[in-house]
Amino acid sequence: MLRHSSVALYGIRAHPYTPPGRKSWSKQHLKLRTPRPLTDRFTMGNLHPNKEWWRERRVAPPTFMGFPDVAKIELRGGELYAERMDAPTVAIIMAKCLKDNIGAPEIWNKLVWRAQHLACRSTEPEICYIWRAVSQRDWYDSHFVATLLGRLDRRLPMFAIHDCSIALEGFINDKFKNERYERRILDQIELLLVNRDDFRVDGLCKLAKSLYNYSVSGPLVEVEAVEMLMTKVAAHLTERDLTETDRSLLVDTAEAIAWRVKRGAGSKRKRYPSVILLRTMLRELITTRPDDKPFTEEEQTKIQKATEALR
């Protein structure tokens, strides 16, 4: 009797029943069940890029350097999050604003405010880029100018040639001129040119271009100092190879050296390196390279003026 009851209970336990959770579980694993392409309309194991909505460009907000793009923030709206930026980010975003001609006061107010707060922790070269960007934008703030000039004065002994050339371009604007700090930057450039000889060609060319832009910006107190620095830059460049230098940079440098040759008051010996360098640059510009593009009208005018300076 007991044996028949156990058989009956075993038959109840062995009743064919599959729980609902296990019916669809095997369909998600290709090793257990191969999907049929004509029957299964959606395969979980395959990639479906058309359904990844979070990767669509129209859904993702435009960003730059991890922050909302300043070029589109006026259309998109929202916050700039300037309080979370560091000094290099502020310098790069200011340069982007200058490149894209963005002059919204609410954007520059936040960037200048953040740069002023980061001044005590800023070092070269970002502090030089910030100073030049604000000067080129003509955004004068007395508190910002006082703070940045103090930081420039503190970090000036650590400036390299590239840093000095960038900082000097910030004094071209009449609102940002300061004779004391201009003279100190020129002294730092002289110390570097006299005591070091490891400069790159592009760095020296950019320095000559900055000195020229600074000299023609208005009346100078240290005209003789600028002429002397230009002569030393020319002496350094005469000892270096100019064949791999960018042609546009060579044109700007030739224009700067031509200015020094024209102002060559005194004996020929003092301006001899400038004349030698200018002839070398013009000879290099005349030589064509396989990948050279034709000169623009502005560059042709500069080359013509440099040629006339040698006559």
C-alpha positions as CSV (number, residue, x, y, z in Angstrom):
1,M,0.0,0.0,0.0
2,L,2.8,2.4,0.9
3,R,4.6,1.5,-2.3
4,H,1.6,2.5,-4.5
5,S,1.3,5.8,-2.6
6,S,5.0,6.6,-3.1
7,V,4.6,5.9,-6.8
8,A,1.6,8.2,-7.0
9,L,3.5,11.0,-5.2
10,Y,6.5,10.5,-7.5
11,G,4.2,10.9,-10.5
12,I,2.9,14.2,-9.1
13,R,6.4,15.5,-8.5
14,A,7.5,14.6,-12.1
15,H,4.7,16.5,-13.7
16,P,6.1,18.4,-16.7
17,Y,6.1,22.1,-15.7
18,T,8.5,24.9,-16.6
19,P,8.4,28.1,-14.6
20,P,7.8,31.4,-16.5
21,G,11.2,32.8,-15.5
22,R,13.0,30.0,-17.3
23,K,11.1,30.1,-20.5
24,S,12.8,33.3,-21.7
25,W,16.1,32.9,-19.9
26,S,17.6,30.5,-22.5
27,K,16.6,32.8,-25.3
28,Q,19.1,35.4,-24.2
29,H,22.1,33.1,-24.5
30,L,23.3,32.1,-27.9
31,K,25.2,29.1,-26.6
32,L,21.9,27.5,-25.4
33,R,19.6,28.6,-28.2
34,T,20.6,29.9,-31.6
35,P,18.3,32.7,-32.7
36,R,16.5,32.4,-36.0
37,P,16.9,35.6,-38.1
38,L,13.6,35.3,-39.9
39,T,11.6,34.6,-36.8
40,D,13.3,36.5,-33.9
41,R,12.9,40.2,-34.6
42,F,15.3,41.4,-31.9
43,T,18.5,39.7,-30.8
44,M,19.8,40.7,-27.4
45,G,23.3,39.5,-28.0
46,N,23.9,41.6,-31.1
47,L,24.9,45.3,-31.3
48,H,22.2,47.8,-32.2
49,P,23.8,51.2,-32.8
50,N,20.6,52.7,-34.2
51,K,18.9,52.1,-30.8
52,E,21.8,53.6,-28.7
53,W,20.1,57.0,-28.2
54,W,22.7,58.2,-25.7
55,R,25.3,58.3,-28.4
56,E,23.4,60.6,-30.8
57,R,25.1,63.9,-31.4
58,R,21.8,65.8,-31.3
59,V,21.1,64.5,-27.8
60,A,24.6,65.1,-26.3
61,P,25.2,68.8,-25.4
62,P,28.2,70.5,-27.1
63,T,31.2,70.6,-24.9
64,F,34.7,72.0,-25.1
65,M,37.5,71.0,-22.7
66,G,34.9,69.1,-20.6
67,F,32.8,72.3,-20.1
68,P,29.8,73.7,-22.1
69,D,31.0,75.1,-25.4
70,V,31.3,78.9,-25.2
71,A,30.6,79.2,-28.9
72,K,27.1,77.7,-28.4
73,I,26.2,78.6,-24.9
74,E,24.3,81.7,-26.0
75,L,22.0,79.5,-28.1
76,R,21.8,76.6,-25.8
77,G,21.7,78.5,-22.5
78,G,22.8,77.0,-19.2
79,E,25.8,77.6,-16.9
80,L,29.4,78.0,-17.9
81,Y,30.8,76.4,-14.7
82,A,33.7,78.8,-14.6
83,E,34.1,78.3,-10.9
84,R,35.3,74.7,-11.6
85,M,38.0,75.6,-14.2
86,D,41.7,75.6,-13.6
87,A,44.2,78.2,-15.0
88,P,45.1,76.3,-18.2
89,T,41.4,75.7,-19.0
90,V,40.6,79.4,-18.5
91,A,43.5,80.4,-20.8
92,I,42.5,78.0,-23.6
93,I,38.8,79.0,-23.4
94,M,39.8,82.7,-23.6
95,A,41.9,81.9,-26.7
96,K,38.9,80.2,-28.2
97,C,36.7,83.2,-27.5
98,L,39.2,85.4,-29.3
99,K,39.4,83.0,-32.2
100,D,35.6,82.7,-32.6
101,N,35.1,86.5,-31.9
102,I,33.0,85.8,-28.8
103,G,32.5,89.0,-26.8
104,A,29.5,88.3,-24.6
105,P,30.0,90.3,-21.4
106,E,28.5,87.5,-19.2
107,I,31.1,85.1,-20.5
108,W,34.1,87.3,-20.1
109,N,33.0,88.5,-16.7
110,K,33.1,84.9,-15.5
111,L,36.4,84.0,-17.1
112,V,38.1,87.2,-15.8
113,W,36.7,86.6,-12.4
114,R,37.9,83.0,-12.3
115,A,41.4,84.1,-13.7
116,Q,41.7,86.6,-10.9
117,H,40.8,84.0,-8.3
118,L,43.4,81.6,-9.7
119,A,46.2,84.2,-10.0
120,C,47.9,83.1,-6.8
121,R,48.1,79.5,-8.1
122,S,48.9,80.3,-11.7
123,T,52.3,79.8,-13.2
124,E,53.8,80.3,-16.6
125,P,52.8,80.0,-19.4
126,E,49.1,80.1,-18.6
127,I,49.3,83.4,-16.7
128,C,51.0,85.0,-19.8
129,Y,48.3,83.6,-22.1
130,I,45.5,84.9,-19.8
131,W,47.2,88.4,-19.7
132,R,47.5,88.6,-23.5
133,A,44.0,87.3,-24.1
134,V,42.4,89.9,-21.8
135,S,44.5,92.7,-23.3
136,Q,43.6,91.7,-26.9
137,R,39.9,91.5,-25.9
138,D,40.3,95.1,-24.5
139,W,38.5,94.0,-21.3
140,Y,40.0,96.3,-18.7
141,D,39.3,95.6,-15.0
142,S,41.5,97.4,-12.5
143,H,41.3,94.6,-9.9
144,F,42.3,92.0,-12.5
145,V,45.2,94.1,-13.9
146,A,46.6,94.8,-10.4
147,T,46.3,91.1,-9.5
148,L,47.9,89.8,-12.7
149,L,50.7,92.3,-12.7
150,G,51.6,91.3,-9.2
151,R,51.7,87.6,-10.2
152,L,53.7,88.5,-13.3
153,D,56.2,90.3,-11.1
154,R,56.4,87.3,-8.8
155,R,57.0,84.7,-11.5
156,L,59.1,86.8,-13.9
157,P,62.5,85.3,-12.9
158,M,61.1,81.9,-14.0
159,F,60.0,83.1,-17.4
160,A,61.4,81.6,-20.6
161,I,61.8,83.3,-24.0
162,H,58.3,82.1,-25.1
163,D,56.7,83.3,-21.9
164,C,58.3,86.8,-22.2
165,S,57.2,87.2,-25.8
166,I,53.6,86.3,-24.9
167,A,53.5,88.6,-21.9
168,L,55.1,91.4,-23.9
169,E,52.2,91.3,-26.4
170,G,49.8,92.0,-23.5
171,F,51.4,95.5,-23.1
172,I,50.6,96.5,-26.7
173,N,47.2,97.7,-25.6
174,D,47.4,101.3,-24.3
175,K,45.1,100.5,-21.4
176,F,47.4,97.8,-20.2
177,K,50.7,99.6,-20.6
178,N,53.0,99.8,-17.5
179,E,56.5,101.1,-17.9
180,R,57.9,99.4,-14.9
181,Y,56.8,95.9,-15.8
182,E,57.6,96.4,-19.5
183,R,61.2,97.3,-18.5
184,R,61.5,94.3,-16.3
185,I,60.3,91.9,-19.0
186,L,62.9,93.4,-21.4
187,D,65.6,93.0,-18.8
188,Q,64.6,89.3,-18.4
189,I,64.7,88.8,-22.2
190,E,68.2,90.3,-22.2
191,L,69.4,88.0,-19.5
192,L,68.1,85.0,-21.3
193,L,69.7,86.0,-24.6
194,V,73.1,86.7,-23.0
195,N,73.4,83.7,-20.7
196,R,71.6,80.9,-22.7
197,D,72.0,79.4,-26.1
198,D,69.5,76.6,-26.2
199,F,66.6,78.4,-27.9
200,R,64.5,77.0,-30.7
201,V,64.2,78.7,-34.0
202,D,60.5,79.2,-33.8
203,G,60.8,80.6,-30.3
204,L,63.4,83.2,-31.4
205,C,61.2,84.1,-34.5
206,K,58.1,84.6,-32.3
207,L,60.2,86.8,-29.9
208,A,61.3,88.9,-32.9
209,K,57.7,89.2,-34.0
210,S,56.5,90.2,-30.5
211,L,59.3,92.8,-30.2
212,Y,58.3,94.3,-33.5
213,N,54.6,94.4,-32.7
214,Y,55.5,96.0,-29.3
215,S,57.8,98.6,-31.0
216,V,55.2,99.8,-33.5
217,S,52.3,99.8,-31.1
218,G,53.1,103.4,-29.9
219,P,55.7,105.6,-28.3
220,L,58.2,103.6,-26.3
221,V,60.4,104.5,-23.4
222,E,62.9,101.8,-24.1
223,V,63.4,102.1,-27.9
224,E,67.1,101.5,-27.7
225,A,66.6,98.4,-25.5
226,V,64.2,96.9,-28.1
227,E,66.7,97.6,-30.9
228,M,69.5,96.0,-28.9
229,L,67.3,92.9,-28.2
230,M,66.4,92.6,-31.8
231,T,70.1,92.6,-32.8
232,K,70.8,89.8,-30.3
233,V,67.9,87.8,-31.6
234,A,69.3,88.2,-35.1
235,A,72.7,87.1,-33.9
236,H,71.2,83.9,-32.4
237,L,69.2,83.2,-35.6
238,T,72.2,83.6,-37.9
239,E,73.8,80.5,-36.2
240,R,70.7,78.3,-36.8
241,D,69.2,76.4,-39.6
242,L,66.1,78.0,-41.1
243,T,65.2,75.4,-43.7
244,E,62.5,73.7,-41.6
245,T,60.9,76.9,-40.3
246,D,57.3,77.7,-41.3
247,R,57.3,80.2,-44.2
248,S,54.6,82.5,-42.6
249,L,56.7,82.7,-39.5
250,L,59.8,83.5,-41.6
251,V,57.8,86.3,-43.3
252,D,56.8,87.9,-40.0
253,T,60.4,87.6,-38.7
254,A,61.8,89.2,-41.9
255,E,59.4,92.1,-41.4
256,A,60.7,92.5,-37.8
257,I,64.4,92.3,-38.8
258,A,63.8,94.8,-41.6
259,W,62.4,97.3,-39.0
260,R,65.7,96.9,-37.1
261,V,67.8,97.4,-40.3
262,K,65.9,100.6,-41.1
263,R,66.5,101.9,-37.6
264,G,70.2,101.0,-37.8
265,A,71.5,104.3,-36.4
266,G,75.2,103.9,-35.7
267,S,78.0,101.9,-37.3
268,K,77.4,99.0,-39.7
269,R,79.1,96.6,-37.3
270,K,76.2,97.0,-34.7
271,R,73.5,96.0,-37.2
272,Y,75.6,93.5,-39.2
273,P,73.9,90.4,-37.8
274,S,70.5,91.9,-38.7
275,V,71.6,92.4,-42.3
276,I,73.1,88.9,-42.6
277,L,69.9,87.4,-41.2
278,L,67.6,89.4,-43.4
279,R,69.5,88.3,-46.5
280,T,69.4,84.7,-45.4
281,M,65.7,84.8,-44.7
282,L,64.9,86.4,-48.1
283,R,67.0,83.8,-49.8
284,E,65.1,81.0,-47.9
285,L,61.8,82.5,-48.8
286,I,62.6,82.7,-52.5
287,T,63.6,79.0,-52.5
288,T,60.5,76.9,-53.2
289,R,59.7,73.7,-51.4
290,P,57.5,70.9,-52.7
291,D,54.7,71.5,-50.3
292,D,54.8,75.3,-50.3
293,K,51.6,77.3,-50.8
294,P,51.7,80.6,-52.8
295,F,52.2,83.7,-50.7
296,T,49.2,85.9,-49.8
297,E,49.0,89.5,-50.7
298,E,49.9,90.6,-47.2
299,E,52.9,88.3,-47.1
300,Q,54.1,89.6,-50.5
301,T,53.8,93.1,-49.2
302,K,56.0,92.2,-46.2
303,I,58.6,90.6,-48.3
304,Q,58.7,93.6,-50.6
305,K,59.3,95.9,-47.6
306,A,62.0,93.6,-46.2
307,T,63.7,93.7,-49.6
308,E,63.6,97.5,-49.7
309,A,65.2,97.7,-46.3
310,L,68.4,96.2,-47.8
311,R,68.8,98.8,-50.5
